[in-house]
Amino acid sequence: MKTFPKLLVIITLFLLFITPQDLFSQGPPPWAPAHGYRAKTKHIYFPDQNFYFDLEKRVYLYLNNGSWSISASIPSVFGTINLNTARKVELEIGGHTPYQYNEQHKITYKKSKKVKKEKKGKGPKH
């Protein structure tokens, strides 16, 4: 019976070493906010594209033919977006339906409009 505890220890150690590390680190994606914000932030809103990412469930919420859909991977219509550089808004909305406030979000976080600044010249030389 002495071999049973040894075998159990060996199996336990074996399982610890072969278990993928990401199994234990199910944190947000790399483009998500820094650690200090994660406790309060529940969703990320991408105002220029008008879709959400649920940090707890790790799913994308987006409009699809007039109704909200859920996807575990970024929807193909947003596939070319660089999520690291895209404009993001951190939301502290409870629950898993931030889109219920989408009309308000679209107004509050309107698409940014880049204003071209005209260079002040000295005018033509005579």
Kinemage of the C-alpha trace (Angstrom):
@kinemage 1
@onewidth
@group {chain A} dominant
@subgroup {mainchain}
@vectorlist {calphas} color= white
{ca met a 1} P 0.000 0.000 0.000
{ca lys a 2} L 2.987 2.345 0.183
{ca thr a 3} L 3.070 2.647 -3.595
{ca phe a 4} L -0.419 4.185 -3.771
{ca pro a 5} L 0.534 7.497 -2.042
{ca lys a 6} L 3.708 7.718 -4.147
{ca leu a 7} L 1.736 7.077 -7.302
{ca leu a 8} L -0.818 9.739 -6.301
{ca val a 9} L 1.982 12.283 -5.750
{ca ile a 10} L 3.557 11.429 -9.108
{ca ile a 11} L 0.234 11.745 -10.937
{ca thr a 12} L -0.536 15.058 -9.202
{ca leu a 13} L 2.873 16.500 -10.092
{ca phe a 14} L 2.558 15.236 -13.638
{ca leu a 15} L -0.839 16.920 -14.049
{ca leu a 16} L 0.469 20.186 -12.628
{ca phe a 17} L 3.317 20.297 -15.102
{ca ile a 18} L 1.341 19.339 -18.208
{ca thr a 19} L -1.621 21.663 -17.525
{ca pro a 20} L -1.449 24.668 -19.851
{ca gln a 21} L -0.596 27.886 -18.055
{ca asp a 22} L -3.407 29.812 -19.710
{ca leu a 23} L -5.874 27.577 -17.923
{ca phe a 24} L -5.001 29.480 -14.748
{ca ser a 25} L -4.571 32.903 -16.336
{ca gln a 26} L -7.927 33.593 -17.915
{ca gly a 27} L -7.441 37.354 -17.742
{ca pro a 28} L -8.626 39.861 -20.304
{ca pro a 29} L -7.033 40.132 -23.746
{ca pro a 30} L -3.798 42.138 -24.077
{ca trp a 31} L -5.627 45.189 -25.490
{ca ala a 32} L -7.900 45.423 -22.421
{ca pro a 33} L -7.268 48.043 -19.697
{ca ala a 34} L -4.486 47.811 -17.135
{ca his a 35} L -4.847 45.761 -13.938
{ca gly a 36} L -5.954 48.681 -11.766
{ca tyr a 37} L -9.075 49.229 -13.850
{ca arg a 38} L -10.147 45.628 -14.301
{ca ala a 39} L -11.873 45.436 -10.929
{ca lys a 40} L -14.413 48.109 -11.926
{ca thr a 41} L -14.493 47.779 -15.697
{ca lys a 42} L -17.011 45.203 -16.872
{ca his a 43} L -17.179 46.039 -20.578
{ca ile a 44} L -15.105 47.728 -23.227
{ca tyr a 45} L -17.000 49.829 -25.764
{ca phe a 46} L -15.509 50.545 -29.188
{ca pro a 47} L -17.387 53.729 -30.179
{ca asp a 48} L -15.977 54.111 -33.691
{ca gln a 49} L -17.222 50.619 -34.593
{ca asn a 50} L -20.152 50.471 -32.109
{ca phe a 51} L -19.522 47.114 -30.446
{ca tyr a 52} L -18.716 45.853 -26.934
{ca phe a 53} L -16.447 43.310 -25.280
{ca asp a 54} L -17.642 41.630 -22.063
{ca leu a 55} L -14.550 41.156 -19.865
{ca glu a 56} L -16.139 38.508 -17.620
{ca lys a 57} L -17.610 36.295 -20.319
{ca arg a 58} L -14.858 37.158 -22.832
{ca val a 59} L -17.314 37.667 -25.693
{ca tyr a 60} L -17.995 40.369 -28.275
{ca leu a 61} L -21.442 41.967 -28.455
{ca tyr a 62} L -22.313 43.552 -31.797
{ca leu a 63} L -25.239 44.575 -33.970
{ca asn a 64} L -26.057 42.030 -36.639
{ca asn a 65} L -28.943 42.836 -39.007
{ca gly a 66} L -30.656 44.995 -36.390
{ca ser a 67} L -30.306 42.695 -33.371
{ca trp a 68} L -27.477 42.150 -30.903
{ca ser a 69} L -25.325 39.049 -31.382
{ca ile a 70} L -22.628 37.414 -29.264
{ca ser a 71} L -19.362 35.976 -30.543
{ca ala a 72} L -16.408 34.359 -28.776
{ca ser a 73} L -14.060 35.748 -31.435
{ca ile a 74} L -14.032 39.158 -33.033
{ca pro a 75} L -16.778 39.287 -35.664
{ca ser a 76} L -15.487 39.194 -39.236
{ca val a 77} L -16.915 42.651 -39.997
{ca phe a 78} L -14.415 44.036 -37.444
{ca gly a 79} L -11.575 41.681 -38.350
{ca thr a 80} L -9.330 44.366 -39.825
{ca ile a 81} L -9.458 46.588 -36.726
{ca asn a 82} L -6.317 46.823 -34.613
{ca leu a 83} L -7.784 46.430 -31.117
{ca asn a 84} L -4.568 47.700 -29.537
{ca thr a 85} L -4.900 51.108 -31.180
{ca ala a 86} L -8.692 51.370 -31.593
{ca arg a 87} L -10.461 53.932 -29.432
{ca lys a 88} L -11.962 52.219 -26.361
{ca val a 89} L -14.199 53.288 -23.500
{ca glu a 90} L -14.210 51.410 -20.201
{ca leu a 91} L -17.729 50.868 -18.858
{ca glu a 92} L -18.736 49.912 -15.320
{ca ile a 93} L -22.198 48.664 -16.253
{ca gly a 94} L -23.327 45.616 -14.282
{ca gly a 95} L -24.872 42.645 -16.020
{ca his a 96} L -24.071 41.371 -19.476
{ca thr a 97} L -26.202 43.637 -21.667
{ca pro a 98} L -24.373 46.961 -22.028
{ca tyr a 99} L -26.054 47.395 -25.412
{ca gln a 100} L -29.304 48.280 -23.640
{ca tyr a 101} L -27.680 51.728 -23.264
{ca asn a 102} L -26.304 51.778 -26.814
{ca glu a 103} L -28.286 54.827 -27.975
{ca gln a 104} L -26.865 56.799 -25.042
{ca his a 105} L -23.338 55.442 -25.683
{ca lys a 106} L -23.490 56.457 -29.355
{ca ile a 107} L -24.298 60.030 -28.321
{ca thr a 108} L -21.894 60.245 -25.376
{ca tyr a 109} L -18.930 58.679 -27.196
{ca lys a 110} L -19.492 59.982 -30.736
{ca lys a 111} L -16.962 59.122 -33.391
{ca ser a 112} L -14.037 61.434 -33.101
{ca lys a 113} L -13.815 63.963 -35.880
{ca lys a 114} L -10.323 65.057 -36.741
{ca val a 115} L -10.218 68.773 -37.395
{ca lys a 116} L -7.592 69.897 -39.859
{ca lys a 117} L -5.702 72.870 -38.562
{ca glu a 118} L -4.792 75.439 -41.122
{ca lys a 119} L -1.248 76.663 -40.946
{ca lys a 120} L -1.025 80.369 -40.437
{ca gly a 121} L 0.999 81.800 -43.274
{ca lys a 122} L 2.463 85.221 -43.687
{ca gly a 123} L 0.647 85.696 -46.964
{ca pro a 124} L 2.117 86.019 -50.451
{ca lys a 125} L 5.311 87.989 -50.929
{ca his a 126} L 5.085 91.007 -53.237
